[in-house]
Amino acid sequence: MCLKILVVTAMYPHAGNEGYGAFVKQQVEQLRALGHLVDVLHFPGYLSQLEYLKAAVEVSRRSRRERYDVVHAHYGVTGLAVLFRNAIPLVISLHGSDALVGWHQPLISRIVCRLADATIAASRKVANRIPGEVIPCGVDLSLFRPKPKTEARQRLRLKSERKYILFPFDPTRRVKRFDLASGAVTTLAREGVDMELLTVSKVYYTEMPWYYSAADAMILCSDSEGSPTSVKEALACNLPVVSTDVGDVRRSCEESRERR
């Protein structure tokens, strides 16, 4: 059965930040590969709250013009932009901080999810806060697989003898705790280890296997996560991961060991 889907998201790769919301784009591409018709409404919600109002108007316009089978909103707060979708079934995906961090985003998420027809939670911890079907974001194993380290470092112009610890997140997002990651690596460097923190956040996702393959380990210090795809991508590329116990990281690592 072919579905016509409208995906609404404030997170999507775009010029200047090609890594932003890459997991949403990957899901869209997989749905299209399965034969579904998918339109994407990406709006810059990070600019101002007015963008959510503009997106709501556009959702209403499109849902009147097109016969969609379902509207799928990524991130709880984005649900505000899809409430006027003209009686089309609504699915909302919760990805982490929209249910777990602070109080205002979880409150909004809880309200819009009650108005939705179905809710998807990225992890059990998310579902424990806001009820939903637990469906973690997947990883394309045909893309995320090990590459020769020497070739990867040459491609990225990294030193062959240095230890690189990968931090594949936006360092300006406080919840990611760049301060802890940089502090740990700086401490080891002061003790004489030739080590560098490799921070990558705006690279198109198809390039990420080269970074995972070039690094010696990945570090995740987040205060909160839903189901971080970066951990699954790193493990798929045989890159060791050091992480705080957040989201479903423990489960992802256990499943990776079982597959081996």
C-alpha positions as CSV (number, residue, x, y, z in Angstrom):
1,M,0.0,0.0,0.0
2,C,1.4,3.3,-1.1
3,L,0.8,6.2,1.4
4,K,1.0,9.9,0.7
5,I,2.7,11.5,3.7
6,L,3.3,15.1,4.7
7,V,6.4,15.3,7.0
8,V,6.5,18.5,9.1
9,T,9.8,19.3,10.8
10,A,11.9,22.1,12.1
11,M,15.0,19.8,11.9
12,Y,16.3,19.0,8.4
13,P,19.6,19.3,6.6
14,H,20.0,22.7,4.9
15,A,22.7,24.9,3.5
16,G,25.1,25.9,6.3
17,N,24.0,23.0,8.6
18,E,23.9,19.9,6.5
19,G,23.9,17.6,9.6
20,Y,20.9,19.2,11.2
21,G,18.1,16.6,11.6
22,A,19.8,14.1,9.4
23,F,17.9,11.3,11.0
24,V,14.6,12.8,9.7
25,K,15.9,13.0,6.2
26,Q,17.1,9.4,6.3
27,Q,13.7,8.3,7.4
28,V,12.1,10.3,4.6
29,E,14.5,8.7,2.0
30,Q,13.7,5.2,3.4
31,L,10.0,5.8,3.1
32,R,10.4,6.9,-0.5
33,A,12.6,3.9,-1.2
34,L,9.7,1.7,0.1
35,G,7.4,3.4,-2.5
36,H,5.6,6.0,-0.4
37,L,5.0,9.5,-1.6
38,V,6.5,11.9,0.9
39,D,6.4,15.7,0.9
40,V,8.5,17.6,3.4
41,L,7.6,20.9,5.0
42,H,10.8,22.1,6.7
43,F,10.6,25.4,8.6
44,P,13.3,27.3,10.5
45,G,11.7,27.0,14.0
46,Y,15.0,28.0,15.6
47,L,14.7,31.5,14.2
48,S,11.5,32.5,16.1
49,Q,8.1,31.4,17.3
50,L,6.6,33.2,14.4
51,E,7.9,30.4,12.1
52,Y,5.6,27.9,13.8
53,L,2.6,30.1,13.0
54,K,3.8,30.4,9.3
55,A,4.2,26.6,9.2
56,A,0.7,26.1,10.7
57,V,-0.7,28.2,7.9
58,E,1.2,26.2,5.3
59,V,0.1,22.9,6.7
60,S,-3.5,24.0,6.6
61,R,-3.1,25.1,3.0
62,R,-1.4,22.0,1.9
63,S,-3.8,19.7,3.6
64,R,-6.7,21.3,1.9
65,R,-5.0,21.1,-1.5
66,E,-3.5,17.6,-1.3
67,R,-5.1,14.3,-0.2
68,Y,-2.6,13.1,2.3
69,D,-3.1,9.8,4.1
70,V,-1.1,11.0,7.2
71,V,0.7,14.0,8.6
72,H,3.9,13.1,10.5
73,A,5.4,15.8,12.8
74,H,8.9,15.3,14.1
75,Y,9.5,16.7,17.6
76,G,6.7,17.4,20.1
77,V,6.7,21.2,19.8
78,T,6.4,20.9,16.0
79,G,2.9,19.5,16.8
80,L,1.8,23.0,17.3
81,A,2.2,23.6,13.5
82,V,0.1,20.6,12.5
83,L,-3.0,20.9,14.6
84,F,-5.0,22.5,11.7
85,R,-4.4,19.7,9.2
86,N,-8.0,19.3,8.2
87,A,-8.9,16.0,9.8
88,I,-6.0,14.1,8.3
89,P,-4.6,11.4,10.7
90,L,-1.7,12.9,12.7
91,V,1.4,11.0,14.0
92,I,3.9,12.8,16.3
93,S,7.4,11.5,16.9
94,L,9.1,12.4,20.2
95,H,12.9,12.4,19.9
96,G,14.2,13.2,23.4
97,S,14.4,16.7,24.9
98,D,10.9,17.4,23.8
99,A,9.8,15.0,26.5
100,L,12.7,14.9,28.9
101,V,14.3,18.3,29.3
102,G,12.8,21.3,31.2
103,W,9.1,21.7,31.6
104,H,7.6,23.9,28.8
105,Q,8.6,21.6,25.9
106,P,7.4,18.4,27.6
107,L,4.1,20.2,28.5
108,I,3.5,21.3,24.9
109,S,4.4,17.8,23.7
110,R,2.1,16.2,26.1
111,I,-0.8,18.4,25.0
112,V,-0.3,17.9,21.3
113,C,0.2,14.2,21.6
114,R,-3.2,13.9,23.3
115,L,-4.6,15.6,20.2
116,A,-2.7,13.3,17.8
117,D,-3.9,10.0,16.4
118,A,-0.7,8.2,17.3
119,T,2.6,9.0,19.1
120,I,6.0,7.5,18.5
121,A,8.6,7.6,21.3
122,A,12.3,7.2,20.4
123,S,13.1,5.3,23.5
124,R,11.5,3.7,26.6
125,K,12.5,6.6,28.7
126,V,10.6,9.0,26.4
127,A,7.6,6.7,26.5
128,N,7.7,6.6,30.3
129,R,7.2,10.4,30.3
130,I,4.7,10.7,27.4
131,P,3.0,7.4,26.3
132,G,3.7,6.3,22.8
133,E,4.8,3.3,20.7
134,V,8.6,2.9,21.2
135,I,10.2,2.9,17.7
136,P,13.9,4.0,17.8
137,C,15.4,5.7,14.7
138,G,17.1,3.2,12.6
139,V,20.5,3.3,10.8
140,D,21.2,2.5,7.2
141,L,23.8,-0.3,7.6
142,S,24.6,-0.2,3.8
143,L,25.9,3.3,4.4
144,F,27.3,3.2,8.0
145,R,30.0,0.5,7.8
146,P,33.7,0.6,8.5
147,K,36.1,2.2,6.1
148,P,39.9,1.8,6.1
149,K,41.3,4.1,8.8
150,T,44.3,5.2,6.8
151,E,42.1,6.1,3.9
152,A,39.7,7.9,6.1
153,R,42.4,10.0,7.8
154,Q,43.9,10.9,4.5
155,R,40.5,12.0,3.1
156,L,39.9,14.2,6.2
157,R,43.5,15.4,6.4
158,L,44.0,14.1,9.9
159,K,47.4,13.1,11.4
160,S,48.1,9.4,11.2
161,E,49.7,9.1,14.6
162,R,47.3,11.2,16.7
163,K,44.4,9.9,18.7
164,Y,41.1,11.5,17.7
165,I,38.0,11.4,19.9
166,L,34.9,12.2,17.9
167,F,32.2,14.6,19.2
168,P,29.5,14.5,16.5
169,F,27.3,17.1,18.0
170,D,26.7,20.8,17.9
171,P,28.9,22.2,20.7
172,T,26.6,25.1,21.3
173,R,23.7,22.8,22.5
174,R,24.1,22.8,26.3
175,V,22.4,19.5,26.7
176,K,25.3,17.8,24.7
177,R,27.8,18.9,27.3
178,F,30.7,19.9,25.1
179,D,32.4,21.2,28.2
180,L,32.7,17.7,29.7
181,A,34.0,16.2,26.4
182,S,36.6,19.0,25.8
183,G,37.6,18.9,29.5
184,A,38.3,15.2,29.4
185,V,40.3,15.3,26.2
186,T,42.2,18.4,27.4
187,T,43.1,16.6,30.7
188,L,44.5,13.6,28.8
189,A,46.4,15.9,26.4
190,R,48.1,17.6,29.4
191,E,49.2,14.2,30.7
192,G,51.1,13.7,27.5
193,V,48.7,11.8,25.2
194,D,48.7,13.1,21.7
195,M,45.0,13.4,21.5
196,E,42.5,15.8,19.9
197,L,38.7,16.3,20.2
198,L,37.3,16.1,16.7
199,T,34.1,18.1,16.7
200,V,31.7,17.6,13.8
201,S,28.2,18.8,13.6
202,K,27.4,20.4,10.2
203,V,28.5,17.6,7.8
204,Y,26.1,15.9,5.5
205,Y,25.3,12.5,6.9
206,T,26.7,10.5,4.0
207,E,30.1,11.8,4.9
208,M,29.9,10.7,8.5
209,P,31.1,7.1,8.0
210,W,34.5,8.6,7.1
211,Y,34.6,10.5,10.4
212,Y,33.6,7.4,12.4
213,S,36.2,5.3,10.6
214,A,39.0,7.9,11.1
215,A,38.4,8.3,14.9
216,D,39.7,6.2,17.7
217,A,36.6,6.6,19.9
218,M,33.3,8.6,20.1
219,I,32.3,10.5,23.2
220,L,28.8,11.4,24.3
221,C,28.4,13.4,27.5
222,S,24.8,14.5,27.1
223,D,22.6,15.2,30.1
224,S,19.6,13.8,28.2
225,E,19.0,11.9,25.0
226,G,16.2,10.0,23.3
227,S,17.7,7.4,21.0
228,P,20.9,9.0,19.7
229,T,21.6,7.7,16.1
230,S,25.2,8.8,16.4
231,V,25.8,5.9,18.8
232,K,24.3,3.4,16.5
233,E,26.2,4.8,13.5
234,A,29.5,4.7,15.4
235,L,29.0,1.1,16.5
236,A,28.0,0.2,12.9
237,C,31.4,1.5,11.9
238,N,33.2,-0.4,14.6
239,L,34.0,2.7,16.6
240,P,34.1,2.3,20.4
241,V,31.7,4.6,22.2
242,V,32.1,6.2,25.7
243,S,28.8,7.6,26.9
244,T,26.8,8.8,29.8
245,D,23.9,6.4,30.6
246,V,21.2,8.3,28.7
247,G,18.3,7.4,26.4
248,D,18.7,3.9,25.0
249,V,22.5,4.0,24.7
250,R,23.0,1.0,27.1
251,R,20.5,-1.0,25.0
252,S,22.2,0.0,21.7
253,C,25.6,-1.1,23.0
254,E,24.2,-4.4,24.3
255,E,22.5,-5.2,21.0
256,S,25.7,-4.3,19.2
257,R,27.7,-6.8,21.3
258,E,25.0,-9.5,20.7
259,R,25.3,-9.1,16.9
260,R,29.0,-9.7,17.2
